[in-house]
Amino acid sequence: MTRPHSSSASQSADKFAVTPWMDRLGRILYERPGLMRSLAQMETRLYADELEERPVVSPIWVSGLARSGSTVLLELLADHPEVATQRYRDFPPVFTPIFWNKLVDYMPGKEEAPSERAHGDRIYVTSESPEAFEEPVWMSFFPHLHKRVWDETFGCKDSHPEFEAFLAAHIRKVLFVRDGTRYLAKANYNVTRLSYLLKMFPDARFVVPVRGPVWHVASLMKQHRLFVQGETEHPEARAHLARAGHFEFGLDRVPINCGDEDVASAVMQLWAEGREAEGWALQWAEVYAYVARACESDPALSEAVFFLRYEELCERPAEVMERVLGHCGLTPSVEVLQRAQRRLRPPDYYAPDFTPGELHAIRDRTAPVASYFGYGPSS
């Protein structure tokens, strides 16, 4: 794979810097998980009447392997007037969005120009941009998550009443704070939890973005190198990303364990041996084979899931987004379709540059699953 010029890479790494106040507040809160949950429960009691008026109706989750287009989907869907989602401004105190947002609203405002996020992927954000912050809630109740040896899947037979009540209340809080009627979250790790979420919310809707494995692996490798450098130059970023529940890349990278410890171990071993492309290809195949099998075995889940090929979204943005809105049960929105049409195009700021051996390994590891989603050998 081609590598970025050193000065350009250093500038990208600077985007990982975390402001001291955010690092300190995050450390105080996330070293005290019991305190965070107690404050959240106090918030739930204090705003019980307001939350009662915010029913959880057909929540929407965007869930897939990182670098599949999930952030673009989140941003496009978040523009819909019915939708409420978490934003950058909600972190670190994501457990108490009402308390925190009321405090932030009292703070002096200042002009904020959009800046490119640390991923260096031409996505520009502000504190008001939607972001993925549901994972800390899951991690608080299930501390085993993102530990390689543990099965990270949740199915329709799982039952965790305390967590389920907490998540439902959390969703209501986001609806209240954002004055929306439909909850939306980008939560890539939920790709192994769709059946469980459907059990909790039988009218839920899921959008699972899929991307051709060759380009997808190239993007994953590029991001991992960037995150390793960013966390090395800015050690506070490593803790910050762990608090937010991001273990896809960087120094704490952990594969998604879809219930087969041997596969997760194999991915780790390939990465340890420097066979990055093959390790990512095996992870791609494992994640998308898992969700495909889950849908095939459960007609209700199959109906709730919309598989979206990233390439089709880039080629026909308005048409594909219209189908996404229909699947999610959102009213038609000309604004969302027009924004998709203006914004989306295939990435041109990098390109796969694999050796013949790496290409063979990617195709060998992914071919059956890639074919299931309509991808040929060159995808």
Buried (B, 14 or more C-beta within 10 A) or exposed (E): BEEBEEEEBEEBBEBBBBEEEBBEBBBEBBEEBEEBBEBBBEBBEEBEEEBEEBEBBBBBBBBBBBBBBBBBBBBBBBEBEBBBBBBBBBBBBBBBBBBBBEEEEEEEEEEEEEEEBBBBBEBEBEEEBBBBBBBBBBBBBBEEBBEBEBEBBBBBEBEBEEBBEBBBBBBBBBBBBBEBBBBBBBBBBBBBBBBBBBBBBEEBBBBBBBBBBBBBBBBBBBBBBBBBBBBBBBEBBBBBBBBBBBBBBBBBBBBBBBBEEEBBBBBBEBBEEEBBBBBBBBBBBBBBBBBBEBBEEBEEBEEBBBBBBBBBBBEBBBEBBBBBBEBBEBEEBEEBBEBBEEBBEEBEEBEBEBEEEBBEBBBEBBBEBBEBBEBEEEB
